[in-house]
């Protein structure tokens, strides 16, 4: 049993810091290979940290210190027994397809940050809608594009087949690529602005919400609510949630920065952020295709009711995917872990 905890901590802390520095250096390398000197140093520091953890555990002292040492020893163990994946392992299809179940699992684990992103966006929508509804002068400020300020002119051009996106399949393909690139850039910006402790993410979400609310009210006021729904729903049911998930990733990153001293397993935490970003990128690719090849075609080419129906069907499928996919696997892993603990 440790009789003098402060003395023990003062004596052992330098080697803990040395082990932390070595582990951070190894984790930052793509190949994570050890030379002979590093291997010997890691083995020695790992053995010392394990002995320190054993003394703290048996002494039943300092739960915070014990937790810190447990994480440190676990990281060192992982590096000692790390085996670089072979080329055949990297190209296993199942490893890459795992993203389709990992994404909804990460989404559900961090759902509170999605709720924060939705709340900020809804606040922006409310402001934009009220501004256009009660202050006509705000239309020119909030809706700089002519096709947003003048829905009647836009609808007439679309229905008469004069829209620029109906000329050829080549133009539609180019337009789709531009949309995908632009949307992914905006989403990545929202996710990366978490480094501002979430302030930049919140401002970007709020701005997008203001624009969305202003457009919705403007088109509805002019009597083109059905046109707007048929125009936005087919791609918007993927595009808007993906921006919210980008905000979710941004707020999650902000949380990591604010609690970085408490969260020792930063690599696993950043993996969660990367999964969210990869998932929303896949959603935006689909949204870009739908916007270019489907949403831009209006009546009489595609009836509005049909387009709204397609959008609602997409929304149902996306909701089921995010809420249900991966639940069986997660429950199986949880049951397996409980069974192991119960021995």
N, C-alpha and C positions, 0 to 999 in steps of 0.2 A: 504494500500500500504506500502511496506517495504521501510523505509526511509534510513536505513543503512544496506546495503546488507552484507557487510563484518562482521558486528557485529552479524547479524542474523545467518550467516553461522557458525561463531565461537561458538555461543551459542548452535546451534542445531546439529552440527556435531557429538558430542559424542554420542547422542542417535541414530543417523543414523548408526554409526559404531556398536553400540550395537545391533541394529536390523539386520544389515548385518551379524554379527557374529552368532546371534541366527538362522537366516535363513540358513546359510551355515551348521551349525551343524545339523539342521533338515533335510536338503536335502541330507546329507551324510548317514542318517540312512535308512536301507532297509524298515522298517515298518513306519517310520516317525510319531511315536506316541508322543504325548505331555503329560507331567505330569501336575499337577495342577499349579505349580509355573511357568512353561514355558508357559502355556496357558495364565495365567494372564499377564506375562511379554510381550508376543507377542501381546496380545490385547491392552495393554497400549502403546507400542511402535508403533503399527500400527495406533492407533488413533492420536498419536502425529505427525507421519510422514504424515498422511493424512491432518492434519491441516496445517502443514508446506507447503505441496504441494498446498493447497488452497491459502495460502498467496502469494506464488510465482506466481501462475497462475493469480490471480486477480491483482497482481502488474505488470504483463507483463514484468518481469525482468529475466535476466539470463536464456536463453533457455537451456543451457547445464545443469544447476542445475535442472531446471524443468524436463528435460528428465531423469535425474538420479533419482529424486524422484518418477517420474511416474513408473519407472521400480521397484524401491524398494517397493513401495506401492502395485504394482501388485503381486510381489513375496509374500509379506506378506498376501495379500488377498487369494492367492492360498493355502497357508499353513493353514490359518484359516478355509477354507472351504474344505480342502482335506478329501476325504473319501477313506479309503483303499479298494481296490477291493476285492470282495468276491471270494471264490474258484471257484464258477460257472462262474464268470466273467472272471477269468484267463484262464479257459479252453474253452472259446467260440471260435469255429473254425474261425469265421470271424475276430477276433482280430489277430490271427496268420497269416491268409491268407492276411492280409493287407500289409504284407511285399512285396508281389508281385506287388503292385501298388506304395507303398511308395519308393521302391528302384529306379525305373526309374524317379520318381519325384525328388528325392534327386540328382540323377545323372545329371539331366538337370539343377537343380538349381546351382550346383557347376561345371558346364561344363567347366568353364575357367581353373579350376585346372586339369581337364582331358586333356585339350589342352596342359597345361604345361608338364604333364607326357608324352604325346605323343611326344612332341617336344624333350624332353630329350632322350627318347628311340630312336627316329629317328636319332638323332645326334650320338648315340652310334652305331646304325646299319650302318650308313654311314662310321664311322671310321673303324669298323670291316670289312666291305666290301672292302674298299679301301686298307686296310692292306693286306688282303688275295689276292686281285687282283694284287697288285704291289710289294708285298714283300713275296715271297714264304716261307721265313724263319719264318715268323710270324705264319704260320699254326700250328707248334708244340707248340707255346706259347698260342695262342688263342683257339686252339681245342685240349685239352689234351687227350680226349677219342679217342680210335683207330677207332671206328665206325664213328666218325666225320671226322677224318683225311683221312680215306680211304673209300670213298663212294662205290667204286666198290666191295670191299670185303663185305661190309654190304649188298648191294643190292643182291649179289650172294647168301649169306646165307638166306636172307629173301625169295627170290623167290624159293629157293630150299627147303624151309620148315625147315631149320636148326636153325631158331631163337629160342631163349629160351622161348619166350612168346607164342609159338604155341603148347606147349606140352599138356596142359590140361586146362579145365575150372577152376580148383582149382588154378593153377599157375596164370592164368589171373586175378582171383579174388584177389589174394594176391598182384599182381602187381598193380591192380587198387587201392587198399587200400593204398599202399605205395605212389603212385603218388598223390592221393588226399591229404594225410597227408603232403607230402613234398611241394606240391604247395600251400597249405593253410599256411604252416609255412613261406614260402617265401613271400606270399602276406601280411600276418599279420606283418611280419618284415618291409616290405616297408611302410605299413600304420602306424605302431608304430614309425618308425624312423622320423616321423614328429616332435617328441619331440626334435630333433636336429635342429629345425627350417628349416626342409626340406632338409638339406645338405645330411644326410644319405639316405633319400628317393631318391634324385637325383642321388647319386652315385650308388645305387643298380639298378635303372632303366637304367642308362647308361651302367653298366656292362652287364645287360641282353641284351641290344640292341647290344652291341659289339659282343656277342656270336651269337645272331640271325643273324646279318649281315654276320659274318664270315661263318656260316654254309650255308647260302643261296648261297653265292658266291662259296664256295668250291664245293658244290654239282652241281651247274650249270656249273662250269668250267669242271667238270668231265663228263658232259653230262647226269646227273641224275636229271635235274630240275623237270621233271614230277613225278619221284619217290618221290622227296622231297615234292612237292606240295600235292601229295596223302597221304604222311605220316603225314605232319604237319596240313593240313587244317581241317580235321574232328574234331580234338581236339583243334587245335591252335586258331580257330576262337572264342573259349570261353576262352581258357587259356591266350592268349596274352591280350585281352581286360580286363580280370580280373586283371592281373598284372598292367595294366595302371590305372584301377579304384583304385587299392591299392595305386598307386602313387598319384592319385587324393585325396584319403583320407588322405595320408601323408601330402600333400601340404595344404590341408584344415586344418589339425591339426596344422600345422606350423602357419597358418594365425591366428588361435584362440590364440595361445601362444603369437604371436606378438601383438595382439590387445586385450589381456585379460582384460586390464583396461577399455577399451571402451565397451566391450561386457559383460553386466551384466547378461544376461540370458544364462549362461554357460551350464546349463543342457539341454536346447533345442538344443544348438549348438553341444554338444556331442552326442545327439540323432541322429543328421544328420550323424555324423561320424560312429556311430554304424550301422546305416541302410546301409551305403555304404559297410562296412565290411561284414555284413550279406549277402548282395546281391552278392558280389564277391565270398563269400564262396559257395553259391549255384551254381554259375557258374563253380567253380572249381570242385565241385562234379561231375557235368555233364561231364566236360572235362576229369576227371580221368576215368570215365566209358568209354568214347569214345576212349581214348588213349589205354586202356588195351584191350577192347573187339572189337574194330573196326580198329583203326589206325594201329595196329601192324599186321594186316592181309593184305597181298599184292598179286599182281598177281602171279599165275593164280587163287588164291582163290577169290580175289576181284579185278576186273579190276580197273586200275588207274583212268580212266575217271569217273567211278561210284563214287569212293571215293572223287574225286575233286568236282563232282556235289553235293554230300551230304554236303561237307564242305561249298560250296557256298550257298546252301539252308539254312544251319544253320546261316551263316553270314547275310543273308537277314532277317531271322526271328528275330535274335538278334537285328539287327538295328531297325527294326520296333518296337520291344518290348521296347527298351530304349528310342526311340524318340516319341512313340505314347501312350503307356499305361499310364493311369492316367491323360491324358490331359483333358478328358471330366469332370472328377471329379474336377480337379483343376479349370477349367473354371466355373463350377457350383458354387464352393465355392466363387470364385472371384465375380461372378454376384450377389450371395446372400449378400456378404459383401457390395457391392456398393449399392444394394437396401436398405440395412439397414441404410447406411450412408445418403442416399437421403430421408429416412423416408417415 
